[in-house]
Amino acid sequence: MAAELRSTFEGSTMVLTISNPEHRNALGPEMYAAGVEALNVAETNPDVRCVVLTGEGDTFCAGGNLQRLLANRQKPPQVQAQSIEQLHSWVEAIRAFPKPIIAAVEGPAAGAGFSLALACDLIVAARNAVFVMAYSSVALSPDGGGSWSLSHLLPRQLVNELLMGGERIGAQRLHELGVVNRLCDAGQALGTALQWADKLGARAPNVLTSIKELVGDATAHTLPQHLAAERDHFVKNLHHPNGGIGINAFLAKQTPRYE
């Protein structure tokens, strides 16, 4: 079976499924371009309120295909550089996407698969899920923004342990550290993520976009810069039609239906 990134719909949620079962859902350049394209489609479709990223079967993603990497050693370095740039375009698209993206993780999330999960806004993981940055085990260094994401989420010593030693870390431990949002039984990650996506999809999409942007910019802002950004977003959202819908519904003790 050919490796692919499948795009399906569950109500107002787009589900992107990494599908390469022969190689434990290993990634390849064809998936990177498909991921960017799918998010471009979802961004312009007002009926899509959330995206869920998952893997086929009981594996989220094994990361890069080592056979392909070995073959690329016989090619000019620019070939691998271009492939990584395509992966990074997908990671940047996930981070910049204006709607919530939830990773639904079953089983292993390794290498760039771990990086993709970290790029998402929220992570749901089965209790038996295992996360690993195994690059150093094959004499490679991280890609996909994994070292950046982990360095923003965890203490430096723990990040070095995970990256230098290629240590596995379980979903329970990442949940305790605040990296994984919600745990579930094995086989329930996608269903749990879809239920959460439905709840998020009922909230004002413009507000979720503002929150994602504010959180994404927070570490790069000074406090005065961030206060100004919060002011601008608040005023914009107050005067958005959804601001009136939300306030009036709350005062009338009704359920709002946002645009």
KOLRO-283241 format. One record per residue (C-alpha): y, z, x; residue in three letters. Coordinates in steps of 0.1 Angstrom, whole numbers, plus 5000, padded with zeros to 4 digits. Example, Ala and Ser with C-alpha at 12.3 -4.5 7.8 and 13.67 -1.06 7.14 Angstrom:
// KOLRO-283241
495550785123ALA
498950715137SER
// end
This chain:
// KOLRO-283241
500050005000MET
503549915013ALA
505950195020ALA
508750204994GLU
511350424978LEU
510650414941ARG
513450464916SER
512650594881THR
514550774853PHE
513951094835GLU
516651124809GLY
519951154827SER
518251204861THR
517350934886MET
514151024905VAL
513750874940LEU
510250904953THR
509250854989ILE
506050664987SER
503950585017ASN
500650775010PRO
498650605037GLU
501050765063HIS
501851095044ARG
505050945031ASN
506450865065ALA
509850695065LEU
510850345076GLY
514050125076PRO
513149965043GLU
513450305026MET
516850385042TYR
518450075027ALA
516850134994ALA
518050494994GLY
521650385000VAL
521450114973GLU
519850344948ALA
522650604952LEU
525350324949ASN
523750224915VAL
523550594904ALA
527150654913GLU
528450374891THR
526150454862ASN
527750724840PRO
524450784823ASP
523050924856VAL
524151284859ARG
521751404887CYS
519351274913VAL
516051424924VAL
514451324957LEU
510751384961THR
507651254978GLY
504551104962GLU
501551334958GLY
501251664977ASP
503451565007THR
507251545006PHE
507651345038CYS
506051335073ALA
509151205090GLY
509150905112GLY
506150675117ASN
504950745153LEU
503150415155GLN
506350235147ARG
508250455172LEU
505650375199LEU
506050005192ALA
509850035195ASN
509450165230ARG
508549805240GLN
511749675224LYS
515349705235PRO
516850045228PRO
519249895203GLN
516349835179VAL
515650215175GLN
519350295176ALA
519850055146GLN
517050215127SER
518450565132ILE
521950445121GLU
520350315089GLN
518750665084LEU
522050825090HIS
523750595065SER
521350735039TRP
522051095050VAL
525751025048GLU
525350865013ALA
523451175001ILE
526151405014ARG
528951194999ALA
527251114966PHE
529551264939PRO
526651404917LYS
524151674924PRO
521051584944ILE
518051814943ILE
515151794968ALA
511751864952ALA
509451954980VAL
505651974979GLU
503652035010GLY
504951925045PRO
508551825051ALA
508651715087ALA
511251575110GLY
513551335092ALA
511851445060GLY
513151805066PHE
516551655074SER
516651465041LEU
515851775022ALA
518651965040LEU
521151685032ALA
520551744995CYS
522751984975ASP
519852204963LEU
516252244973ILE
513252334951VAL
510052394970ALA
506452484962ALA
505452814977ARG
502952635000ASN
505552395013ALA
506052385050VAL
509152265069PHE
509052165106VAL
511251985131MET
508351865153ALA
510451635175TYR
509951835207SER
506151825202SER
506351455210VAL
509151475235ALA
511851365211LEU
515151515199SER
516251555162PRO
517851285141ASP
518851265104GLY
521451545108GLY
518751815110GLY
520351995140SER
523751975122TRP
522452105089SER
520452385104LEU
523252495127SER
525552535097HIS
522852725077LEU
521152955102LEU
521753165133PRO
521752975166ARG
518753155180GLN
516653065150LEU
517752705151VAL
516752685187ASN
513352835179GLU
512752575152LEU
514052275172LEU
512952365208MET
509552505198GLY
508852285169GLY
507952595149GLU
506852565113ARG
508752765087ILE
507452825052GLY
509252785019ALA
509253155013GLN
511053235046ARG
513652965039LEU
514153105005HIS
514753445020GLU
517253285044LEU
519053105015GLY
518152755025VAL
515652694997VAL
517152764963ASN
514052804941ARG
510352854947LEU
507652734923CYS
503852694922ASP
502252404939ALA
502452094919GLY
505552214900GLN
508452114923ALA
509351794905LEU
509151944871GLY
511252244882THR
513852024898ALA
514051804866LEU
514552104844GLN
517352224868TRP
518851874868ALA
518951874830ASP
520952194830LYS
523352064856LEU
523651734838GLY
525051924808ALA
528052044828ARG
531251844833ALA
530451584860PRO
533951574873ASN
533751944881VAL
530451914899LEU
531951634920THR
534851864928SER
532552154938ILE
530451934960LYS
533551804978GLU
535052144982LEU
531852294996VAL
531351995019GLY
534852025033ASP
535052405035ALA
533752455071THR
536152195084ALA
539152325066HIS
541552605076THR
542152855048LEU
545552705039PRO
544052355038GLN
541252475016HIS
543552664993LEU
545552344988ALA
542352144981ALA
541252404955GLU
544652384939ARG
544552004936ASP
541051994923HIS
541752274897PHE
544852104884VAL
543051764882LYS
540151914863ASN
542352114840LEU
544051794829HIS
540851594827HIS
539551544791PRO
536551764800ASN
538952054807GLY
540052054771GLY
536452004758ILE
535252304779GLY
537952544771ILE
538052464733ASN
534252494731ALA
534252824748PHE
536952964725LEU
535152834695ALA
531752964708LYS
530252614707GLN
528252414731THR
530452154749PRO
529451794752ARG
531251654782TYR
532251294789GLU
// end
